[in-house]
Amino acid sequence: MNRCSLLQLVNRMAEDFPDSPIFCTYVKNQLHALTFQDVRNNSAFALLTFSALPEQRIGLIGVNTPEWITTLIGLTAAGKTTALLDPLISEENLEALIERSELEALVCDSETYEDISVLMASRQKVRVLPFPDYASLPGTPLPLSGSRPEGDLLVYTSGTTRASKICVTPISSLLSHRHELCPMMHIETGSLSLFPLPLHHSFGIGSMLSAFEKQIPLVICSMKYAPRLLRRLPCEGLFAVAHLVSHLLDSGEMPPTLKHIMIGGSRCTQELADRCLDQGIEIQNDYGSSELAGGVMMTMDAGHIDELTPHPGIAAELSDDGELLITTPHHMKKYYDMPEETAQLLHGDTLHTGDAARITPAGTVILEGRKKDTLVLETGEKIYLPEVDDILAGFDGAKEAALVFASGKLTAFFSCRPEDESRLQTQLSAYNAAQPLHRRITDIRFSEIPFPRTSSGKLLRRELEMLASG
């Protein structure tokens, strides 16, 4: 079997494990499961629906549901180029990305269809269509076969904003990475697992495909419902971003049944991994990017969360200035309509990751931070910003903390209660007293609201910089 065909993967799983549950939803205190056979039938129905559409470039918008997944399978099987859009995207960003991606239609779930239809009413060139009516499926199984090459995905970087780059990604690249990940993943076959990852993100869709192939039944939900479902369901596995795991630990909502967490999409600290280990929970960190079409390296020992083992077939090396280079035949094709940026990043099958790293004699990779997260001052001194973020976040009273450089000053941002502000100022003064002159933080800002982040939990530091400069 060609493991890089999504249709063949769905058909194989439906033939080998037709009655095994794979995607679940929790409605009215009951768990409702779709089997592999149900997924094939729904995907086949979606394929029939979308094959009749004249439009070739289609945006997919919807919250995390099994129907989102089968709709995606149908679109790509019908040969459509499918843009994965954030269901919480702003009107301004959506209009900009429709224009830049040259989309001809949008396919929306029931939660977003009405609002998007109203928004797009003035755009005569963009049709808005609902998800297929899966409730009207015939009782007899439908064949799942496509006569066209599978369509590419358009995956957006940096939080799905108007400034995002657009990665043109073959389905085959995602599937190849996920196939290699399965034997490395510690979540076991048959272990009920919660899946609140954003499906429009490479880490989300790639992790979903890995679980699909490894027969891990997933409870599909949005991020905001994760704590409630973990309280109610006997989940042994969790696919999450670091920010959610930190929240579960801080709020005491980590369930006793949980054994394994697959984390990715943003930085995971050793402190976070150790806190999970203290509760008998093992974290695996899946490293990758939208440009790499998902994860390419995996943590095998939670006691060394930054030490990553490349997947089989992945080559890791360092450039002369210590940047991590990844060589793999499975990656994005290009940035859409950005040839110069593509040429800077991608050299044949070797991709510049933008991460600083070192490689051990055993061939494992130890990350040392994002190159762009290293602030180089006029004196030549360097400050690794996430390292200081972690220190500031440990201050008593800090909900979140970040260091930014704005208007020529190092500025500490804290998310906190107003009554904690003076205590944080005192702690910052004590911190500064122990620092060399170039590392002293000369400005402080407070906010009662959470920091701006992408759907995968990455801090939008640039937005904090703009606030500090304003």
Secondary structure, 3 states (H helix, E strand, C coil): CCCCCHHHHHHHHHHHCCCCEEEEEEECCEEEEEEHHHHHHHHHHHHHHHHCCCCCEEEEECCCCHHHHHHHHHHHHCCCEEEEECCCCCHHHHHHHHHHHCCCEEEECCCCHHHHHHHHHHCCCCEEEECCCHHHCCCCCCCCCCCCCCCCEEEECCCCCCCCCEEEECHHHHHHHHHHHHHHCCCCCCCCEEECCCCCCHHHHHHHHHHHHHCCCEEECCHHHHHHHHHHCCCCEEEECHHHHHHHHHCCCCCCCCCEEEEECCCCCHHHHHHHHHCCCEEEEEEEECCCCEEEEEECCHHHCCEEEECCCCEEEECCCCEEEEECCCCCCEECCCHHHHHHHEECCEEEEEEEEEECCCCCEEEEEEHHHEEECCCCCEEEHHHHHHHHHCCCCCCEEEEEEECCEEEEEEECCHHHHHHHHHHHHHHHHCCCHHHCCCEEEEECCCCCECCCCCECHHHHHHHHHC
